[in-house]
Amino acid sequence: EKREKPWKKPQLGLIAQEVEENFPELVVTYGNGNKAVNYGKFTAVLLEAIKTQQRAIENLKNEIKKIKQVIQ
């Protein structure tokens, strides 16, 4: 049986340079210049983004509700 090497399988991830543009504290730069995302710290950022998005959704729902009341 031929076994695949784990590093040869398709991987999912973020591009560290793109993350670094907005969240430099989430990126580690190694001595050789390579960069990596610290995914452990990324969870807090994602949770805050979800909270912000949820507030926006609730605000839009309220606006729609007000508009419907005016129309009726």
DOFI-527589 format. One record per residue: residue in three letters; residue number from 1; x, y, z of N, C-alpha, C, CB in turn. Coordinates in Angstrom, 1 decimal, decimal comma. Glycine has a CB too. Example, Ala and Ser with C-alpha at 12.3 -4.5 7.8 and 13.67 -1.06 7.14 Angstrom:
BEGIN
+------+-----+--------+--------+--------+--------+--------+--------+--------+--------+--------+--------+--------+--------+
! type ! seq !    nc1 !    nc2 !    nc3 !   cac1 !   cac2 !   cac3 !    cc1 !    cc2 !    cc3 !   cbc1 !   cbc2 !   cbc3 !
+------+-----+--------+--------+--------+--------+--------+--------+--------+--------+--------+--------+--------+--------+
!  ALA !   1 !   13,2 !   -5,7 !    7,8 !   12,3 !   -4,5 !    7,8 !   13,2 !   -3,3 !    7,8 !   11,3 !   -4,5 !    9,0 !
!  SER !   2 !   12,8 !   -2,2 !    7,1 !   13,7 !   -1,1 !    7,1 !   12,9 !    0,0 !    7,9 !   14,1 !   -0,6 !    5,7 !
+------+-----+--------+--------+--------+--------+--------+--------+--------+--------+--------+--------+--------+--------+
This chain:
BEGIN
+------+-----+--------+--------+--------+--------+--------+--------+--------+--------+--------+--------+--------+--------+
! type ! seq !    nc1 !    nc2 !    nc3 !   cac1 !   cac2 !   cac3 !    cc1 !    cc2 !    cc3 !   cbc1 !   cbc2 !   cbc3 !
+------+-----+--------+--------+--------+--------+--------+--------+--------+--------+--------+--------+--------+--------+
!  GLU !   1 !    0,8 !   -1,2 !    0,0 !    0,0 !    0,0 !    0,0 !    0,9 !    1,2 !    0,0 !   -1,0 !    0,0 !    1,2 !
!  LYS !   2 !    0,6 !    2,1 !   -0,9 !    1,3 !    3,4 !   -1,0 !    0,7 !    4,4 !   -0,1 !    1,4 !    3,9 !   -2,5 !
!  ARG !   3 !    1,4 !    5,0 !    0,8 !    0,9 !    6,0 !    1,7 !    1,3 !    7,4 !    1,3 !    1,4 !    5,7 !    3,2 !
!  GLU !   4 !    0,3 !    8,3 !    1,3 !    0,7 !    9,6 !    0,9 !    1,3 !   10,4 !    2,1 !   -0,6 !   10,4 !    0,5 !
!  LYS !   5 !    2,2 !   11,2 !    1,8 !    2,8 !   12,0 !    2,8 !    1,9 !   13,1 !    3,2 !    4,2 !   12,6 !    2,3 !
!  PRO !   6 !    1,7 !   13,4 !    4,5 !    0,7 !   14,4 !    4,9 !    0,8 !   15,7 !    4,3 !    0,7 !   14,5 !    6,4 !
!  TRP !   7 !    2,1 !   16,2 !    4,0 !    2,3 !   17,5 !    3,5 !    2,0 !   17,6 !    2,0 !    3,7 !   17,9 !    3,7 !
!  LYS !   8 !    1,7 !   16,4 !    1,4 !    1,4 !   16,4 !   -0,1 !   -0,1 !   16,5 !   -0,3 !    1,9 !   15,1 !   -0,7 !
!  LYS !   9 !   -0,9 !   16,4 !    0,8 !   -2,3 !   16,5 !    0,7 !   -2,7 !   18,0 !    0,6 !   -3,1 !   15,9 !    1,9 !
!  PRO !  10 !   -3,8 !   18,3 !   -0,1 !   -4,3 !   19,7 !   -0,2 !   -4,5 !   20,3 !    1,2 !   -5,6 !   19,8 !   -1,0 !
!  GLN !  11 !   -4,1 !   21,5 !    1,4 !   -4,2 !   22,2 !    2,7 !   -5,1 !   23,4 !    2,6 !   -2,8 !   22,6 !    3,2 !
!  LEU !  12 !   -5,7 !   23,7 !    3,7 !   -6,5 !   24,9 !    3,8 !   -5,8 !   25,9 !    4,7 !   -8,0 !   24,6 !    4,3 !
!  GLY !  13 !   -5,9 !   27,2 !    4,4 !   -5,3 !   28,1 !    5,3 !   -5,4 !   29,5 !    4,7 !   -3,8 !   27,8 !    5,5 !
!  LEU !  14 !   -4,9 !   30,4 !    5,4 !   -4,9 !   31,8 !    5,1 !   -3,5 !   32,3 !    4,6 !   -5,4 !   32,7 !    6,2 !
!  ILE !  15 !   -3,4 !   33,3 !    3,8 !   -2,1 !   33,8 !    3,4 !   -1,7 !   34,8 !    4,4 !   -2,2 !   34,5 !    1,9 !
!  ALA !  16 !   -0,6 !   34,5 !    5,0 !   -0,1 !   35,3 !    6,2 !    0,1 !   36,8 !    5,8 !    1,2 !   34,7 !    6,7 !
!  GLN !  17 !    0,6 !   37,0 !    4,6 !    0,8 !   38,4 !    4,2 !   -0,5 !   39,2 !    4,1 !    1,5 !   38,5 !    2,8 !
!  GLU !  18 !   -1,6 !   38,5 !    3,7 !   -2,9 !   39,2 !    3,7 !   -3,5 !   39,4 !    5,1 !   -3,9 !   38,3 !    2,8 !
!  VAL !  19 !   -3,3 !   38,4 !    5,9 !   -3,7 !   38,6 !    7,3 !   -3,0 !   39,7 !    8,0 !   -3,6 !   37,3 !    8,1 !
!  GLU !  20 !   -1,7 !   39,8 !    7,7 !   -0,8 !   40,8 !    8,4 !   -1,2 !   42,2 !    8,0 !    0,6 !   40,5 !    7,9 !
!  GLU !  21 !   -1,8 !   42,5 !    6,9 !   -2,3 !   43,8 !    6,5 !   -3,2 !   44,4 !    7,6 !   -2,9 !   43,8 !    5,1 !
!  ASN !  22 !   -4,1 !   43,5 !    8,1 !   -5,1 !   44,0 !    9,0 !   -4,9 !   43,6 !   10,5 !   -6,5 !   43,5 !    8,6 !
!  PHE !  23 !   -4,2 !   42,5 !   10,6 !   -3,9 !   41,9 !   12,0 !   -2,5 !   41,5 !   12,1 !   -4,9 !   40,8 !   12,3 !
!  PRO !  24 !   -1,6 !   42,4 !   12,1 !   -0,1 !   42,0 !   12,2 !    0,2 !   41,2 !   13,4 !    0,7 !   43,3 !   12,2 !
!  GLU !  25 !   -0,6 !   41,4 !   14,5 !   -0,3 !   40,6 !   15,7 !   -0,6 !   39,2 !   15,6 !   -1,1 !   41,2 !   16,9 !
!  LEU !  26 !   -1,3 !   38,8 !   14,6 !   -1,6 !   37,4 !   14,3 !   -0,6 !   36,6 !   13,5 !   -3,0 !   37,3 !   13,7 !
!  VAL !  27 !    0,4 !   37,3 !   13,0 !    1,4 !   36,7 !   12,1 !    2,7 !   36,7 !   12,8 !    1,5 !   37,6 !   10,8 !
!  VAL !  28 !    3,4 !   35,5 !   12,6 !    4,7 !   35,3 !   13,1 !    5,7 !   35,3 !   11,9 !    4,8 !   33,9 !   13,9 !
!  THR !  29 !    6,8 !   36,0 !   12,0 !    7,8 !   36,0 !   11,0 !    9,0 !   35,3 !   11,5 !    8,1 !   37,5 !   10,5 !
!  TYR !  30 !    9,4 !   34,3 !   10,8 !   10,6 !   33,5 !   11,2 !   11,9 !   34,1 !   10,7 !   10,5 !   32,0 !   10,7 !
!  GLY !  31 !   13,0 !   33,7 !   11,3 !   14,3 !   34,3 !   10,9 !   14,6 !   34,2 !    9,4 !   15,3 !   33,5 !   11,7 !
!  ASN !  32 !   14,1 !   33,2 !    8,7 !   14,3 !   33,1 !    7,3 !   13,4 !   33,9 !    6,5 !   14,2 !   31,6 !    6,9 !
!  GLY !  33 !   12,5 !   34,7 !    7,1 !   11,5 !   35,5 !    6,4 !   10,2 !   34,9 !    6,1 !   12,1 !   35,9 !    5,1 !
!  ASN !  34 !   10,1 !   33,6 !    6,3 !    8,8 !   32,9 !    6,2 !    7,8 !   33,5 !    7,2 !    8,9 !   31,4 !    6,3 !
!  LYS !  35 !    6,5 !   33,5 !    6,8 !    5,5 !   34,0 !    7,7 !    4,5 !   32,9 !    7,9 !    4,8 !   35,3 !    7,2 !
!  ALA !  36 !    3,8 !   33,0 !    9,1 !    2,8 !   32,0 !    9,4 !    1,7 !   32,7 !   10,3 !    3,3 !   30,7 !   10,2 !
!  VAL !  37 !    0,5 !   32,2 !   10,1 !   -0,7 !   32,7 !   10,9 !   -0,7 !   32,0 !   12,2 !   -2,0 !   32,6 !   10,1 !
!  ASN !  38 !   -0,9 !   32,7 !   13,3 !   -1,1 !   32,1 !   14,6 !   -2,6 !   31,8 !   14,7 !   -0,6 !   33,0 !   15,8 !
!  TYR !  39 !   -3,1 !   30,7 !   14,3 !   -4,5 !   30,4 !   14,2 !   -5,1 !   30,4 !   15,6 !   -4,7 !   29,0 !   13,5 !
!  GLY !  40 !   -4,4 !   30,1 !   16,6 !   -4,9 !   30,1 !   18,0 !   -5,4 !   31,4 !   18,4 !   -3,8 !   29,6 !   19,0 !
!  LYS !  41 !   -4,8 !   32,5 !   18,0 !   -5,2 !   33,8 !   18,3 !   -6,3 !   34,3 !   17,4 !   -4,0 !   34,8 !   18,3 !
!  PHE !  42 !   -6,5 !   33,7 !   16,3 !   -7,4 !   34,1 !   15,3 !   -8,9 !   34,0 !   15,7 !   -7,2 !   33,4 !   14,0 !
!  THR !  43 !   -9,1 !   33,0 !   16,7 !  -10,5 !   32,8 !   17,1 !  -11,2 !   34,0 !   17,7 !  -10,5 !   31,7 !   18,2 !
!  ALA !  44 !  -10,5 !   34,8 !   18,5 !  -11,1 !   36,0 !   19,1 !  -11,5 !   37,0 !   18,0 !  -10,1 !   36,6 !   20,0 !
!  VAL !  45 !  -10,7 !   37,1 !   17,0 !  -11,0 !   38,1 !   15,9 !  -12,2 !   37,6 !   15,2 !   -9,8 !   38,1 !   14,9 !
!  LEU !  46 !  -12,3 !   36,3 !   14,9 !  -13,5 !   35,8 !   14,2 !  -14,8 !   35,9 !   15,0 !  -13,3 !   34,3 !   13,9 !
!  LEU !  47 !  -14,7 !   35,7 !   16,3 !  -15,9 !   35,9 !   17,2 !  -16,3 !   37,3 !   17,2 !  -15,5 !   35,4 !   18,6 !
!  GLU !  48 !  -15,4 !   38,3 !   17,3 !  -15,8 !   39,7 !   17,3 !  -16,4 !   40,1 !   15,9 !  -14,6 !   40,6 !   17,5 !
!  ALA !  49 !  -15,9 !   39,5 !   14,8 !  -16,5 !   39,8 !   13,5 !  -17,9 !   39,2 !   13,4 !  -15,6 !   39,1 !   12,4 !
!  ILE !  50 !  -18,2 !   38,1 !   14,0 !  -19,5 !   37,5 !   14,0 !  -20,4 !   38,4 !   14,8 !  -19,5 !   36,1 !   14,6 !
!  LYS !  51 !  -20,0 !   38,8 !   16,0 !  -20,8 !   39,7 !   16,8 !  -21,2 !   41,0 !   16,1 !  -20,1 !   40,1 !   18,1 !
!  THR !  52 !  -20,2 !   41,6 !   15,4 !  -20,4 !   42,8 !   14,7 !  -21,4 !   42,6 !   13,5 !  -19,1 !   43,4 !   14,1 !
!  GLN !  53 !  -21,3 !   41,5 !   12,8 !  -22,2 !   41,1 !   11,8 !  -23,6 !   40,9 !   12,3 !  -21,6 !   39,9 !   11,0 !
!  GLN !  54 !  -23,7 !   40,2 !   13,4 !  -25,0 !   39,9 !   14,0 !  -25,7 !   41,2 !   14,4 !  -24,9 !   39,0 !   15,2 !
!  ARG !  55 !  -25,0 !   42,2 !   14,9 !  -25,6 !   43,5 !   15,3 !  -26,1 !   44,2 !   14,0 !  -24,5 !   44,4 !   16,0 !
!  ALA !  56 !  -25,3 !   44,1 !   12,9 !  -25,7 !   44,7 !   11,7 !  -27,0 !   44,1 !   11,1 !  -24,6 !   44,6 !   10,6 !
!  ILE !  57 !  -27,1 !   42,7 !   11,2 !  -28,3 !   42,0 !   10,8 !  -29,5 !   42,4 !   11,6 !  -28,1 !   40,5 !   10,9 !
!  GLU !  58 !  -29,3 !   42,5 !   12,9 !  -30,4 !   43,0 !   13,8 !  -30,9 !   44,4 !   13,4 !  -30,0 !   42,9 !   15,3 !
!  ASN !  59 !  -29,9 !   45,3 !   13,2 !  -30,3 !   46,7 !   12,8 !  -31,1 !   46,7 !   11,5 !  -29,0 !   47,5 !   12,7 !
!  LEU !  60 !  -30,6 !   45,9 !   10,5 !  -31,3 !   45,8 !    9,3 !  -32,7 !   45,2 !    9,4 !  -30,5 !   45,0 !    8,3 !
!  LYS !  61 !  -32,9 !   44,2 !   10,3 !  -34,2 !   43,7 !   10,5 !  -35,1 !   44,7 !   11,1 !  -34,1 !   42,5 !   11,5 !
!  ASN !  62 !  -34,6 !   45,5 !   12,0 !  -35,4 !   46,6 !   12,6 !  -35,8 !   47,6 !   11,6 !  -34,6 !   47,2 !   13,8 !
!  GLU !  63 !  -34,9 !   48,0 !   10,7 !  -35,2 !   48,9 !    9,7 !  -36,3 !   48,4 !    8,8 !  -33,9 !   49,3 !    8,9 !
!  ILE !  64 !  -36,2 !   47,2 !    8,4 !  -37,2 !   46,5 !    7,5 !  -38,6 !   46,6 !    8,2 !  -36,8 !   45,1 !    7,1 !
!  LYS !  65 !  -38,5 !   46,2 !    9,5 !  -39,8 !   46,2 !   10,3 !  -40,4 !   47,6 !   10,3 !  -39,5 !   45,8 !   11,7 !
!  LYS !  66 !  -39,6 !   48,7 !   10,5 !  -40,1 !   50,0 !   10,5 !  -40,7 !   50,4 !    9,1 !  -39,0 !   51,0 !   10,9 !
!  ILE !  67 !  -40,0 !   50,1 !    8,1 !  -40,4 !   50,4 !    6,7 !  -41,8 !   49,7 !    6,4 !  -39,4 !   50,0 !    5,7 !
!  LYS !  68 !  -41,9 !   48,4 !    6,8 !  -43,1 !   47,7 !    6,6 !  -44,3 !   48,3 !    7,3 !  -43,0 !   46,2 !    7,1 !
!  GLN !  69 !  -44,1 !   48,9 !    8,5 !  -45,1 !   49,5 !    9,3 !  -45,6 !   50,8 !    8,6 !  -44,6 !   49,9 !   10,7 !
!  VAL !  70 !  -44,6 !   51,5 !    8,0 !  -45,0 !   52,8 !    7,3 !  -45,8 !   52,5 !    6,0 !  -43,7 !   53,6 !    6,9 !
!  ILE !  71 !  -45,4 !   51,4 !    5,3 !  -46,1 !   51,0 !    4,1 !  -47,5 !   50,6 !    4,3 !  -45,3 !   49,9 !    3,4 !
!  GLN !  72 !  -47,7 !   49,8 !    5,4 !  -49,0 !   49,3 !    5,7 !  -50,0 !   50,3 !    6,1 !  -49,0 !   48,2 !    6,7 !
+------+-----+--------+--------+--------+--------+--------+--------+--------+--------+--------+--------+--------+--------+
